[in-house]
Amino acid sequence: MSATAQAAPAQPIPAIGQAYGGGFVTGITRDPATGKRSLHITAGAEHELLGKWGEYGKKIEGADSFTDSLANTQAMAAAGSDLAAKVLALNIDGLTDWAIPARDVQELQYRHFKPTTEENWAGRRDGDNPNSVPIGQLYSEKAPLQTVHADFQEGGAEAFRDTWYWSSSQRSAYHAFYMYFDDGTQLNHAKGHELRVRPVRSEFLD
C-alpha cells in the first residue's frame, strides 16, 4: 500500500435516515461468512411494489440469505418471481441494483423507521438480529419507539404502511419471511400471498 493510500482518511458513514444512494440510509449488516460490512439504503415510498413472493411449494436455491438481498432477489427472479423481476428492473437516480430486503436488512427498516406509536409484539424472537452492526437485541413492548425521522412517521411521505412486507429470505418451499410494520412481528408466510415490498440497495463498506 502506498504512503498516499495509507494517509487517506476513512470516509464517514452517512447517518441513519440521511438521503443517500437513491434512498435513505437504513443500517449496516456484517456478512456471517465473509465478515464484510454492507451499508443498506431503503428506497422511497413511491417505489413500493405489491406481489406474490413466488410459487407455493417451490424451493428456490440461492434465496436463503438473511443479509444478501440482491442475491436472494436474483435467485427469485431466475426462478420466475414476477415481483423480484419488477424490483430488479427499478432505476432510481440511475441506480439499478435494487432488491427485496433480506430478513435482517428488513429488520433494520423497522428498527430505524418504525412508523407507529404502537407497542411492539414481544413474544418470540422478534428483533433478534445477530448480523446487524451493532447486533440487534430482542424487541420489548416499548423498544424500538416510533422513528425520530419525521418523513417515516405514520402519515409522513416515506412512511411504511401498517401492514405486512415481504423479505427476500426463503424459509422453505412453502413459506418466506415477512414483517408486520405495525408492531414488528416477524413470521413466515405462504409464498403465494400478495404482500408489499420496500426495495433496498447495498454498498460494501469493507
Buried (B, 14 or more C-beta within 10 A) or exposed (E): EEEEEEEEEEEEBBEBBEEBBBBBBBBBBBBEEEEEBBBBBBBBBEBBBEBBBBBEEEEBEBBBBBBBBBBBBBBBBBBEBEBBBBBBEBEBEEBEBBBBBBBBBBBBBBBBBBBBEBEBBBEEEBBBBEBBBEEBEEBEEEBBEBBEBEBBBBEBEBBBBEEBBBBBBBBEEBBBBBBBBBBBBBBBBEBEBEBBBBBBBBBEBE
